[in-house]
Amino acid sequence: MLVMILYMYMVSKYVHGIKEHAWGQRGLRFYDPDFHIIEVSEPLSAVVKRFYDQGMTFEEISKKTMLSVKMAQRLHKKAISDN
């Protein structure tokens, strides 16, 4: 019951719903009961994998996400090993 009450409270107190940032990461922000802002976002490894699966090269992913090519490759490797 308490979990449901907290869930209903948080759902009604969004800073914003799901938003895609300029670098491609999706996330949302909401207020906790003390009105601190909580941000929940997808891992960057998921962002890199999504872009790669859409046909982007690591160089294009690097430009879009502002990550180095090496870091994009490392995050992609992590994403496929996590599945």
SULQUITA-V353683 format. One record per run of one state. SS is the DSSP state (H for helix, E for strand, C for the rest). FROM is the first residue (numbers start at 1). TO is the last residue. If there is no record, write none. Layout:
ss=[SS/SS]
from=[FROM/FROM]
to=[TO/TO]
//
This chain:
ss=[C/H/C/E/C/E/C/E/C/H/C/H/C/H/C]
from=[1/2/12/14/21/26/32/37/42/44/54/58/66/69/83]
to=[1/11/13/20/25/31/36/41/43/53/57/65/68/82/83]
//
